[in-house]
Amino acid sequence: MDRRTESVLLLAVGAVGVRFGFSDAALAYLKPSFQPILLIAGVVLVLLGGHGLLRDSARPGSPGGGEHGDHDDHGGPGVAWLLAVPLLVLLLIAPPALGSFAAGRQGPVASVSDSGFVELPAAREGAVDLGLRDFVTRALQDPERSLDGVPVRVVGFVMPDESGDGYLLSRFTVACCAADATAYTTRVVGDGERPADTWVEVTGRWEPGDGDVPVLEADTVTVVPAPEEPYEY
């Protein structure tokens, strides 16, 4: 790979970083607080790539750079340009956030919080708004059974349930980016079946029982758009 190719690839990587730094599309991969870092890194790479192209164009012996020149650059195989294909895909067709396919390949949550649970937030319109992580960890571990008899409202995407009893509702929690995402999942009963990856808001009550996946008895279910921030943090 010659220097010109390296500069072009730097420009392409930087362009991807700038695009996602300015776009909500980045939220399919990382926490919102990391977007400024991604943007800055993208700008730096664009500047480096642009500087490299200008330097090579001005060097004697390069097109437009004079008749005599050194030949420090070494030729590389044309296949090196295939490295740009994934970058073009990201620029043109951004893959979606993690969904049911990824969640279905994770087992039940192996460990949950043992640091105690804060008091439930105040109810809104007759139900307590909870993240799926909070709901699942309380249902699995809270010795005070704070969810017992309490109407809750959770949002997540649908996963098929092999047991045939309702469906699974899941949502990923990330610490920094999609690479460390953990799916928290509950089984929803009382609402029949729904297509995989449909985002729904479920209002219902926890149904105490044994097992690694808590059960949520649905009172009302509303299909909602996929949130701009698909992960919990």
PyMOL commands that set and color helices and strands:
alter all, ss='L'
color gray80, all
select helices_A, chain A and resi 3-22+24-28+32-58+78-92+100-103+132-141+178-180
alter helices_A, ss='H'
color red, helices_A
select strands_A, chain A and resi 128-129+151-159+167-173+182-189+199-207+215-223
alter strands_A, ss='S'
color yellow, strands_A
deselect
rebuild
show_as cartoon
